[in-house]
């Protein structure tokens, strides 16, 4: 989940991993165009947070997509909506 939501100018996205995994955290605008790649790489099990500073991004609805791939648990993805109000 992210907080605060709605936000201005930044929001924190939190997620947890049960085991080591390859992770991608990407932000898209309402048209589906990627506007930010917040993280891409391998992480051990644990809880993580990533701040998105959207100071130079226009107000609107955005979506963040978390994609997780691990050998033992397969693949997982989740997309959530967030709103930037300036």
Rosetta blueprint (number, residue, H / E / L):
1 X L
2 X E
3 X E
4 X L
5 X L
6 X L
7 X E
8 X L
9 X L
10 X E
11 X E
12 X E
13 X E
14 X E
15 X E
16 X E
17 X E
18 X L
19 X L
20 X L
21 X E
22 X E
23 X E
24 X E
25 X E
26 X E
27 X E
28 X E
29 X E
30 X L
31 X L
32 X L
33 X L
34 X E
35 X E
36 X E
37 X E
38 X E
39 X E
40 X E
41 X E
42 X E
43 X E
44 X L
45 X L
46 X E
47 X E
48 X E
49 X E
50 X E
51 X E
52 X E
53 X E
54 X L
55 X L
56 X L
57 X L
58 X L
59 X L
60 X E
61 X E
62 X E
63 X E
64 X E
65 X E
66 X E
67 X E
68 X E
69 X E
70 X E
71 X L
72 X L
73 X L
74 X E
75 X E
76 X E
77 X E
78 X E
79 X E
80 X E
81 X E
82 X E
83 X E
84 X E
85 X L
86 X L
